[in-house]
Amino acid sequence: MTKLTEQEIETIQGFQQQTQNIIMDLGKIEIQLIDLENVKSQVKDALTQVVKAQNEFFKTIEETYGKGQIDLESFTHIPSEAPEVSEVPVVPFTDAEIL
């Protein structure tokens, strides 16, 4: 048997160290991805709650003012019976969504 040279041994050890470092980095990335998925889930839950509260609010507005839309510039109610041509964005009560 012939022993490898010091340079060859150091090269092999360098590859081993690089491989270990990469494995450690991948593990850290996986942990970060798990954390991000948890945060993403929490944000989605918060969005669901906001949309639910918004829809409930618009139902009470509809009960008070009738079917229609809200002019988001002047915050006035526009009844469904009297459609108004406007370039101002409006939000239907029953179809309110967050974009």
Order of alpha helices (4+ residues) and beta strands (2+ residues): alpha-beta-beta-beta
